[in-house]
Amino acid sequence: MSNKEILIILSPGFPESEADSTCLPMQQQFVRALKEMSPELDIVVLTFQYPYHQKEYKWFEVKVIPFRGRNKGGLQKLLLRNKINSTLKKLHKENKIAGLFSFWYNECAFIGKRFADKYDVKHYCWILGQDARKGNEYPKLLPPRPNELIALSDFIQNEFERNHGIRPQFVIPPGIDETLFDSMPKEKDLDLLGVGSLIPLKQYDIFLEIVSELKKQMPGIKVLLVGKGPEKEKLQSLLGKFKLESSVTMTGELPYGEVLKLMQRTKVFLHPSSYEGFSGVCMEALCAGSHVVSFCKPMNMDIPHWYIAKNKEEMAGETLRILQDPMTSYLSVHRYPIRECVNQVMNLFGEKYYSIEKGG
């Protein structure tokens, strides 16, 4: 057995290479910051569904073991569990495990908690969004203890308790790495930006409806919508219906770094999603100096430059006010640094990990 401790991270997906910037950027930042801050700790990521191969690889000096689950059910799901359990047993036999950390209370937490309970190691799950909703069956299959759960936001803490009867003991918001942003000031030449998967949940039809209303007051409005998904054709047809072809550009998916640069050029980041745990893109937009308007309020406290609208009309009105006010300031708002996020998580696993950055 090695004397070096390992932390095992369980995730549905993980970047297939260091160049894969669009796969779970928040989780990427967390793992990279953790590796930089805790060089004495070996990190092993078990990624269940993606990438679509089973060849172990290194990602910024982090060992990644993929299982290529491809979200299959039935017998394939059972075989996947068996493979992952066998890998966990092997890692436990060969190393001293500091703990297990699961992203989402789903199959990852189900396997992680069962293993941790059996072998008496620490396990925490970060509840990140959809897993707090009522339709998630895993909290019923294997009820967690409150002190095993970390909610991404105050909203998620309340939502998980409301739907599953268990209140997560900890709340740790997503961290942002401000060093990823270009330090040179950017001209604010984009009025509106939307970034996300083009799926019904994100409500980009409302996004375009609002742009249509704003264009009546601002004929020269400049808008970008970044992302890919099944609603692409529907949204393209709405561009024609609302006569927005000259105002809105749908870019498709862009590399993560390019999106951050666009945020720095943006005045208002519009996020009409009907449900969000704590949108990382909203925090990135604030850090980039954009104002954010959304329907979902993640924290009980107010966050500067983030405005919560009750309906489409209020969202349009708030956006227009920001854009037309000559006194609007576009200063960066950096409320949750990534290193503080890592500190809070690792403090749960033990003071010796937290003390690396304590007070820094």
Order of alpha helices (4+ residues) and beta strands (2+ residues): beta-alpha-beta-beta-beta-alpha-beta-alpha-beta-alpha-beta-alpha-beta-beta-alpha-beta-alpha-beta-alpha-beta-alpha-beta-beta-alpha-alpha-alpha
